[in-house]
Amino acid sequence: MSSAICKSFRSNRYKSINRLHFRASSTASKKFPFPFLDFSSKPKKAVVNMDSAEAQFVRDTIAKNKVAIFSKTYCPYCTMAKEPFRKLKVNAMIVELDGRKDGNEIQSVLGEMTGARTVPRVFINGKFVGGGTDIKRMYELGTLQKFFE
């Protein structure tokens, strides 16, 4: 008797699952139920005013300093970028973006100039040379030292 009940239960269970599956799959062919979520378009890039005071500050900082590092105090990659200059006893102009009211705007300007908003952004002799891992690698290979001989 118990095997008959189990058999009946199993067959009913599978039928209900199949019906649920059918209902779920039949709605999949209909229009996406959340029209306000549009995943088909790419995110719009923010427009950066390269004539702004922040852009001029970035250009001036890069031009007036042999080494300019745009950094954030809590960023481990920024620490990685600053360390080789400390070891070489090179004075670097360090701009800590998280300590400035216009830090986000400066970061957007740097993103426009270098192709990425990440920090650190390191410039030597007016040229963008990279971030934390780039500077560390240059130091380990001896190419960073050549800038200061």
C-alpha positions in Angstrom: 0.0 0.0 0.0 2.8 2.4 0.9 4.5 1.8 -2.4 1.3 2.8 -4.3 1.1 6.0 -2.3 4.8 6.8 -3.1 4.2 6.0 -6.8 1.2 8.3 -6.8 3.0 11.1 -5.0 6.0 10.8 -7.4 3.9 11.0 -10.5 1.9 14.0 -9.2 5.1 15.7 -8.1 6.6 15.5 -11.5 3.5 16.6 -13.3 3.3 19.8 -11.1 7.0 20.5 -11.7 6.5 20.0 -15.5 3.5 22.4 -15.4 5.6 25.0 -13.5 8.4 24.5 -15.9 6.1 25.0 -18.8 4.6 28.2 -17.3 8.1 29.6 -16.6 9.4 28.8 -20.1 6.3 30.1 -21.8 6.8 33.6 -20.2 10.4 33.6 -21.3 9.3 34.2 -24.9 7.3 37.3 -23.9 8.7 40.7 -23.6 11.2 41.2 -20.7 9.0 42.0 -17.6 11.2 44.9 -16.5 11.3 47.4 -19.3 12.9 50.0 -17.2 16.1 47.9 -17.0 17.9 48.2 -20.3 21.0 46.1 -20.5 21.4 46.5 -24.2 23.0 50.0 -24.2 26.5 50.8 -23.1 27.0 53.1 -20.1 27.5 56.7 -21.2 30.9 58.2 -20.7 30.9 61.4 -18.6 31.9 64.5 -20.4 35.1 66.1 -18.9 35.7 69.8 -19.3 39.4 69.9 -20.2 39.3 73.8 -19.9 38.3 73.6 -16.2 40.3 74.8 -13.3 40.9 71.1 -12.3 42.3 70.3 -15.8 44.6 73.4 -15.6 45.8 72.3 -12.1 46.7 68.8 -13.5 48.5 70.3 -16.5 50.4 72.7 -14.3 51.3 70.1 -11.7 52.7 67.8 -14.4 54.6 70.6 -16.1 56.2 72.1 -13.0 57.4 68.9 -11.4 59.9 66.3 -12.6 57.7 63.6 -10.9 54.0 64.1 -10.2 52.0 61.3 -8.5 48.2 61.5 -8.3 47.3 59.3 -5.4 44.9 58.4 -2.6 46.1 57.9 1.0 44.4 54.6 1.6 45.4 53.0 -1.8 48.0 50.1 -1.6 49.0 50.6 -5.2 49.7 54.3 -4.5 52.0 53.3 -1.7 53.6 50.8 -4.1 54.2 53.7 -6.6 55.6 56.1 -4.0 58.0 53.7 -2.4 60.6 53.5 -5.2 60.9 57.3 -5.3 61.5 57.4 -1.6 64.2 54.8 -1.9 65.8 56.8 -4.7 65.5 60.0 -2.7 63.6 61.7 -5.5 61.3 64.5 -4.6 57.9 63.7 -6.1 54.9 66.1 -6.1 52.2 63.9 -4.5 48.6 65.0 -4.9 46.4 63.1 -2.5 43.0 63.2 -4.3 41.0 61.9 -1.3 42.1 65.0 0.7 40.8 67.5 -1.9 37.3 68.7 -2.5 37.9 68.6 -6.3 39.6 65.1 -6.1 36.8 63.4 -8.2 37.0 66.1 -10.9 40.8 65.8 -11.0 40.5 62.0 -11.3 38.1 62.4 -14.2 40.6 64.8 -15.9 43.3 62.2 -15.4 41.0 59.5 -16.9 40.6 61.6 -20.0 44.3 62.3 -20.3 45.6 58.7 -19.6 42.7 56.5 -20.5 41.9 55.3 -17.0 40.5 56.9 -13.8 42.4 54.5 -11.5 45.1 55.7 -9.1 48.0 56.1 -8.9 48.7 58.1 -12.1 52.5 58.8 -12.3 54.1 61.3 -14.6 57.8 61.7 -15.1 59.2 64.7 -17.1 55.7 65.5 -18.3 54.9 62.0 -19.6 52.5 59.5 -18.1 54.5 56.4 -17.2 51.9 54.2 -15.5 50.5 53.1 -12.1 51.8 51.3 -9.1 52.8 48.0 -10.6 54.4 49.7 -13.6 56.6 51.9 -11.3 57.5 48.9 -9.1 58.5 46.9 -12.2 60.5 49.8 -13.7 62.4 50.1 -10.3 63.1 46.4 -10.2 64.4 46.4 -13.8 66.5 49.6 -13.2 64.7 51.6 -15.9 63.2 54.0 -13.3 66.7 55.0 -12.0 67.8 56.1 -15.5 65.3 59.0 -15.4 67.3 60.5 -12.4 71.0 59.9 -13.4 
